[in-house]
Amino acid sequence: MRVVILGGGYSGLICALRLARRTRGQVAVTLVSASPWFVDRIRLHERAAGSEPVKRELAEMVAGTGITLKLGRVTRIEPRGEIILGDERLPFEQLVVALGSQVDVNAVPGVREHAFTLEAASAGALAERLPAIAARNGRLVVIGGGLTGIEGASELAEAHPGLQVTLLSSGDLGGDLSETGRAHLRRGLGRLGVTLEQAQVQRLQAGSVELGDRSLSFDACVWAGGFVVPEIVRQSGLPVNARGQVLVDPYLRALGHENIHVVGDAAFVVEPPSLMPMGCKTAVPMGTYVGESLAQLSRGQGSEPFDYLNLGFCLSLGRRDGIIQFYGKDGSPLRWVFSGRLGAWIKEAVCRGVVGTLAAERLGLCISAWRKTGRKLSPEVAQQRRLAA
């Protein structure tokens, strides 16, 4: 069986490692990546604040596993059995799409031209520019009230006390937090000197954000207003939603394509309804699951549907503060949280644990685990599965 995995991020890498380890050369595993480097995306706000990136070569991370690493940018996905890499055609019997997501720089006019993002290259450029802006007490506007925007504004305000940092959100800040969590969030941002604004952004121009009835000037702007899946996925002909995420069944297979699995940010589970937020906390379990499923398939065995329970999330507020918010089984935030230095310590442990999980997988240690809801497939879906078999 020839398996091609597109994407060398959290989900694609752990999928390749798990599959190669479980099959021990019996399956040809090819990992395709546009970059030779593994990017630890959950630390890119730290990179923007001036920390030195820890570079990890994908070749080193898969050395000795039997995985074939192929560097190149995918130019077309042919669901019938081929991947196009420039002038090269790469056939597959099973495909795993793990191309992740990217900042949506087309959401508002002017973002692409006038804003930084917290993607790898842009975060590095921002880190070089901010010290001079902070030295003259310039203004940084961070647009986006989600986790990326909150962590970015906090990190940059702490790293550069001279900056006037404004966090601009279109909705209620910390909407996924409990009342306790929201109160701590506002205290933490206030302690760091971050000014909060709620408004709808109309467009960005050189040096200002247009908010309809007024404008907000800036010396630098960071756009954290949402994510989309790379256009190459939308162009593949696979069924997608408005964000470009591929619609997948309970086994993480693209609807209508049983030999194509989709994992990480690029996947949207349609049955049973499941809260699967974008991020490494879902990407790693999904990649692990598909690696295990394909190993079972290579032995003629079936697999159980993917099941995931969202227990909560970790949020950093600089290097010395954080919030760990827990959820109940119904997806609602629980009243109590871990915060302050304890929250920061737990968040750091989680970040280290993600990379540690990848390293452990390469060494043959299975430590990737996640809580499950225990839900069963609906009778209709279960019957369709039996008929398909």
Phi and psi in degrees as a GROMACS rama.xvg file:
@    title "Ramachandran Plot"
@    xaxis  label "Phi"
@    yaxis  label "Psi"
@TYPE xy
-103.296  119.771  ARG-2
-116.524  127.018  VAL-3
-112.787  129.597  VAL-4
-116.388  120.737  ILE-5
-96.9771  114.027  LEU-6
117.142  123.601  GLY-7
-103.689  32.9202  GLY-8
-90.7369  -158.637  GLY-9
-56.924  -52.2885  TYR-10
-73.5088  -43.9448  SER-11
-65.0553  -40.6527  GLY-12
-68.1839  -45.5742  LEU-13
-70.6656  -30.2647  ILE-14
-62.3254  -46.7125  CYS-15
-63.0898  -44.0917  ALA-16
-64.1707  -43.7487  LEU-17
-65.1722  -44.8025  ARG-18
-64.1086  -45.3062  LEU-19
-63.6952  -38.7928  ALA-20
-70.2601  -38.8166  ARG-21
-74.1898  -25.9476  ARG-22
-105.169  -17.0004  THR-23
48.8241  54.8438  ARG-24
87.0142  -6.78213  GLY-25
-77.5419  -16.7921  GLN-26
-122.797  134.268  VAL-27
-81.684  110.662  ALA-28
-108.162  120.011  VAL-29
-117.232  125.514  THR-30
-105.878  121.75  LEU-31
-106.175  128.8  VAL-32
-139.936  140.413  SER-33
-74.5055  -19.7143  ALA-34
-123.898  146.963  SER-35
-78.2507  -3.60383  PRO-36
-109.412  143.125  TRP-37
-84.7678  126.365  PHE-38
-102.442  119.618  VAL-39
-84.2318  83.9191  ASP-40
-61.7907  -29.5871  ARG-41
-71.2524  -3.0643  ILE-42
-113.159  10.4882  ARG-43
-69.0103  -26.3363  LEU-44
-67.605  -30.0272  HIS-45
-69.1149  -37.9259  GLU-46
-62.0853  -42.349  ARG-47
-63.2519  -27.8888  ALA-48
-83.0343  -1.19356  ALA-49
110.553  -0.394427  GLY-50
-71.5856  150.204  SER-51
-76.3138  128.331  GLU-52
-69.0319  141.607  PRO-53
-92.8618  108.542  VAL-54
-88.6922  133.109  LYS-55
-125.405  123.114  ARG-56
-78.6607  132.47  GLU-57
-60.791  -36.5257  LEU-58
-59.1862  -39.3497  ALA-59
-71.3559  -35.9859  GLU-60
-72.0969  -20.6079  MET-61
-110.853  3.24323  VAL-62
-58.8535  134.472  ALA-63
80.3664  5.64672  GLY-64
-99.3377  -11.9085  THR-65
88.4021  -1.44313  GLY-66
-77.2289  133.728  ILE-67
-90.2598  118.922  THR-68
-95.5536  123.978  LEU-69
-121.103  119.001  LYS-70
-91.8334  129.633  LEU-71
166.128  158.017  GLY-72
-97.148  127.677  ARG-73
-68.5463  126.442  VAL-74
-104.72  -18.2122  THR-75
-161.4  142.088  ARG-76
-110.056  119.017  ILE-77
-103.023  102.354  GLU-78
-56.7147  -20.3416  PRO-79
-75.4303  -8.72942  ARG-80
142.493  18.546  GLY-81
-142.512  147.127  GLU-82
-115.554  135.07  ILE-83
-104.092  121.552  ILE-84
-116.512  90.4532  LEU-85
64.283  -115.932  GLY-86
-93.7265  -0.226375  ASP-87
-100.8  141.046  GLU-88
-109.404  129.609  ARG-89
-119.72  105.521  LEU-90
-76.0847  155.654  PRO-91
-146.06  156.231  PHE-92
-101.931  -36.3717  GLU-93
-128.382  136.077  GLN-94
-121.209  138.53  LEU-95
-120.009  119.3  VAL-96
-96.3186  113.015  VAL-97
-132.771  49.0834  ALA-98
-85.6922  1.58054  LEU-99
67.306  -152.457  GLY-100
-135.72  170.148  SER-101
-143.429  158.274  GLN-102
-61.1587  135.8  VAL-103
-82.6204  90.616  ASP-104
-84.1209  1.43207  VAL-105
-104.922  5.39287  ASN-106
-66.1124  -34.3811  ALA-107
-136.497  137.902  VAL-108
-57.0305  135.888  PRO-109
94.3836  -10.8342  GLY-110
-63.2265  -47.6325  VAL-111
-59.4921  -36.6331  ARG-112
-85.9336  -29.3225  GLU-113
-123.418  4.47483  HIS-114
-128.055  149.181  ALA-115
-85.3026  162.507  PHE-116
-126.692  175.025  THR-117
-100.038  32.6935  LEU-118
-81.8459  166.293  GLU-119
-55.6283  -56.5984  ALA-120
-66.5831  -42.8175  ALA-121
-68.47  -36.4343  SER-122
-62.9307  -37.9909  ALA-123
-66.4552  -40.6914  GLY-124
-66.1961  -37.7054  ALA-125
-64.8673  -40.4083  LEU-126
-60.1982  -34.9915  ALA-127
-73.0435  -31.0443  GLU-128
-87.3908  -31.7674  ARG-129
-63.059  -38.7972  LEU-130
-55.0755  -41.195  PRO-131
-67.0803  -37.3722  ALA-132
-67.6442  -41.6729  ILE-133
-65.1103  -34.8654  ALA-134
-62.7335  -27.3158  ALA-135
-107.379  18.6664  ARG-136
57.1117  42.6143  ASN-137
-74.6763  173.276  GLY-138
-105.776  133.576  ARG-139
-113.4  126.613  LEU-140
-108.737  124.405  VAL-141
-107.617  121.327  VAL-142
-105.681  120.091  ILE-143
131.227  119.743  GLY-144
-97.6521  16.0356  GLY-145
-84.9416  -169.051  GLY-146
-60.779  -40.6006  LEU-147
-63.0253  -45.218  THR-148
-66.2062  -42.7483  GLY-149
-64.4584  -47.2981  ILE-150
-66.0516  -38.6714  GLU-151
-64.2595  -47.3604  GLY-152
-62.8201  -42.1131  ALA-153
-64.537  -47.824  SER-154
-63.0778  -43.9912  GLU-155
-71.5917  -35.9373  LEU-156
-66.4698  -39.6621  ALA-157
-70.1937  -39.8798  GLU-158
-72.3439  -27.8504  ALA-159
-130.573  81.5477  HIS-160
-57.241  -23.3498  PRO-161
-75.3082  -15.3356  GLY-162
-71.675  142.975  LEU-163
-95.2384  103.815  GLN-164
-101.088  126.514  VAL-165
-116.714  128.511  THR-166
-103.35  116.671  LEU-167
-107.456  122.146  LEU-168
-128.196  143.241  SER-169
-83.1309  -18.7697  SER-170
-127.226  -166.753  GLY-171
-70.1665  126.102  ASP-172
-72.0562  133.866  LEU-173
72.2881  33.648  GLY-174
-62.8829  -22.2306  GLY-175
-89.8918  0.895976  ASP-176
-96.9334  158.447  LEU-177
-73.2857  172.375  SER-178
-58.3792  -40.8205  GLU-179
-61.4305  -44.3617  THR-180
-64.7151  -42.5326  GLY-181
-64.4449  -38.8794  ARG-182
-63.4715  -41.9378  ALA-183
-68.8652  -36.8687  HIS-184
-58.8663  -47.7424  LEU-185
-67.0381  -37.2247  ARG-186
-64.1566  -43.2652  ARG-187
-64.2833  -43.3715  GLY-188
-66.1158  -39.2284  LEU-189
-63.5217  -40.7249  GLY-190
-60.6558  -34.3398  ARG-191
-84.9149  -3.08897  LEU-192
81.3953  17.7499  GLY-193
-81.4107  124.889  VAL-194
-86.7876  135.875  THR-195
-103.96  134.924  LEU-196
-133.52  140.695  GLU-197
-118.143  116.443  GLN-198
-166.092  160.69  ALA-199
-95.2022  123.552  GLN-200
-77.8965  129.661  VAL-201
-93.8053  -43.7941  GLN-202
-165.949  162.955  ARG-203
-110.658  139.047  LEU-204
-125.537  171.893  GLN-205
-61.4105  109.881  ALA-206
87.1028  4.404  GLY-207
-156.154  152.348  SER-208
-107.057  125.342  VAL-209
-90.8328  123.715  GLU-210
-113.535  22.6803  LEU-211
92.2671  -79.7723  GLY-212
-91.7554  -4.64526  ASP-213
-158.555  172.984  ARG-214
-130.414  156.739  SER-215
-125.224  118.248  LEU-216
-80.3551  156.702  SER-217
-152.219  158.114  PHE-218
-96.6529  -24.5337  ASP-219
-152.941  148.427  ALA-220
-132.563  138.253  CYS-221
-115.061  125.605  VAL-222
-97.3269  119.796  TRP-223
-132.366  46.1801  ALA-224
-94.3688  18.128  GLY-225
133.021  167.215  GLY-226
-128.544  150.162  PHE-227
-133.673  160.966  VAL-228
-83.3231  145.371  VAL-229
-51.4476  143.722  PRO-230
-58.9452  -28.4155  GLU-231
-59.6546  -29.8512  ILE-232
-72.1863  -43.9558  VAL-233
-61.5635  -35.6813  ARG-234
-77.8096  -6.80904  GLN-235
-73.8567  -17.1629  SER-236
90.3581  -3.47502  GLY-237
-72.6207  151.466  LEU-238
-68.8879  128.675  PRO-239
-132.379  162.9  VAL-240
-97.4147  -169.702  ASN-241
-64.1814  -28.4428  ALA-242
-81.0166  -8.67546  ARG-243
92.3847  3.01643  GLY-244
-71.8256  139.406  GLN-245
-77.3766  133.177  VAL-246
-75.4185  123.352  LEU-247
-124.357  156.485  VAL-248
-85.804  -175.681  ASP-249
-63.337  -13.5651  PRO-250
-101.199  12.3044  TYR-251
62.8226  30.8118  LEU-252
-100.318  139.039  ARG-253
-58.4951  134.321  ALA-254
-57.1032  125.643  LEU-255
85.3494  3.07701  GLY-256
-140.503  87.9775  HIS-257
-71.1787  -13.6575  GLU-258
-99.8597  11.9206  ASN-259
-124.929  114.253  ILE-260
-99.1544  148.965  HIS-261
-130.85  131.234  VAL-262
-133.107  163.666  VAL-263
73.7579  -152.752  GLY-264
-60.9086  -22.8487  ASP-265
-78.7409  -5.13251  ALA-266
-108.964  144.86  ALA-267
-132.926  112.166  PHE-268
-78.3374  125.316  VAL-269
-101.59  -19.4001  VAL-270
-154.771  125.566  GLU-271
-75.1873  155.572  PRO-272
-53.0649  128.443  PRO-273
-143.536  134.402  SER-274
-78.215  104.686  LEU-275
-122.903  78.9803  MET-276
-64.2239  151.356  PRO-277
-65.273  148.253  MET-278
138.595  168.617  GLY-279
-67.3364  -23.9213  CYS-280
-67.9301  -24.1958  LYS-281
-100.512  -29.6776  THR-282
-62.3628  -44.6061  ALA-283
-64.786  -48.8849  VAL-284
-60.0274  -39.7071  PRO-285
-65.128  -43.7323  MET-286
-63.8957  -41.587  GLY-287
-61.0225  -46.1529  THR-288
-59.0781  -47.439  TYR-289
-68.2362  -38.1123  VAL-290
-58.341  -43.1694  GLY-291
-67.0972  -41.6962  GLU-292
-63.1328  -42.2841  SER-293
-68.8621  -33.8193  LEU-294
-63.7537  -40.9426  ALA-295
-66.4942  -39.335  GLN-296
-61.5357  -38.9948  LEU-297
-64.0655  -20.4519  SER-298
-101.049  7.96816  ARG-299
77.6528  19.0062  GLY-300
-104.1  157.045  GLN-301
-93.1074  178.203  GLY-302
-139.814  157.029  SER-303
-78.5413  155.144  GLU-304
-65.3098  154.65  PRO-305
-69.4691  136.857  PHE-306
-138.364  129.925  ASP-307
-143.042  134.021  TYR-308
-112.87  120.799  LEU-309
-78.319  106.8  ASN-310
-85.8772  -16.2178  LEU-311
146.733  -160.776  GLY-312
-153.64  163.733  PHE-313
-110.423  139.262  CYS-314
-135.634  124.317  LEU-315
-94.3175  143.904  SER-316
-122.65  68.8146  LEU-317
85.6991  -165.463  GLY-318
-87.2746  -13.6606  ARG-319
-120.872  10.2016  ARG-320
-147.144  151.351  ASP-321
-168.336  170.179  GLY-322
-132.911  129.025  ILE-323
-111.705  108.138  ILE-324
-101.161  129.276  GLN-325
-103.497  149.22  PHE-326
-115.705  153.24  TYR-327
-83.6994  176.807  GLY-328
-65.1799  -21.6203  LYS-329
-87.2467  3.18816  ASP-330
88.0749  0.615207  GLY-331
-87.7476  145.504  SER-332
-69.591  135.562  PRO-333
-76.9364  156.8  LEU-334
-67.1232  -36.8156  ARG-335
-94.21  148.101  TRP-336
-137.182  162.056  VAL-337
-96.8947  133.917  PHE-338
-143.762  -178.249  SER-339
69.1961  -145.974  GLY-340
-65.1782  -34.3465  ARG-341
-62.9755  -43.2068  LEU-342
-61.341  -41.1962  GLY-343
-64.9204  -39.9586  ALA-344
-65.0879  -43.0986  TRP-345
-64.9709  -42.6839  ILE-346
-60.0042  -43.1889  LYS-347
-64.0574  -40.1842  GLU-348
-63.1642  -39.5167  ALA-349
-64.4371  -44.9863  VAL-350
-60.5757  -43.8329  CYS-351
-66.1784  -35.0992  ARG-352
-65.1191  -30.7912  GLY-353
-63.4397  -50.5853  VAL-354
-67.263  -35.7148  VAL-355
-62.2155  -35.4624  GLY-356
-63.3969  -40.9602  THR-357
-64.6107  -43.3316  LEU-358
-64.1255  -39.722  ALA-359
-65.7001  -39.2061  ALA-360
-60.5355  -41.2675  GLU-361
-62.978  -33.5726  ARG-362
-83.6391  -0.213713  LEU-363
93.0825  11.9772  GLY-364
-102.657  123.385  LEU-365
-95.1411  97.5425  CYS-366
-118.449  3.04226  ILE-367
-75.8901  119  SER-368
-146.374  156.181  ALA-369
-153.033  155.078  TRP-370
-76.5495  150.133  ARG-371
-119.661  153.334  LYS-372
-78.6576  -28.3205  THR-373
83.2432  4.79294  GLY-374
-71.1045  151.125  ARG-375
-105.29  160.332  LYS-376
-63.8872  149.12  LEU-377
-63.7277  154.093  SER-378
-54.9122  -37.0223  PRO-379
-64.9219  -45.4836  GLU-380
-67.913  -40.6662  VAL-381
-61.301  -41.0445  ALA-382
-65.5855  -41.7588  GLN-383
-60.7226  -38.7971  GLN-384
-63.4497  -42.4418  ARG-385
-66.3095  -39.6178  ARG-386
-66.0114  -38.6902  LEU-387
-65.4743  -34.1663  ALA-388
